[in-house]
Amino acid sequence: MWQEKNNQLYRQFEFRNFSEAFAFMTRVAIEAEKMNHHPLWTNVYNKVEIWLSTHDAGDIITEKDRKLAQKIDAFAPAS
């Protein structure tokens, strides 16, 4: 579930291993590039954390962030 924190959408994802986490990041990267909207994210082993905000709108949450979050959710593992 995405959370609003400090004018950003935030979510942590957990996978079975690093390969699954990296494959997820690759799918997200392709979609983010299509949208020209790139996340701030970290990856450590099987965990990926993502923060979304729109920099050119003053680092606030916009519809662009919500749309990317929905697309990211489509790649996420079932909870």
Secondary structure, 3 states (H helix, E strand, C coil): CCEEECCEEEEEEECCCHHHHHHHHHHHHHHHHHHCCCCEEEEECCEEEEEECEHHHCCECCHHHHHHHHHHHHHCCCC
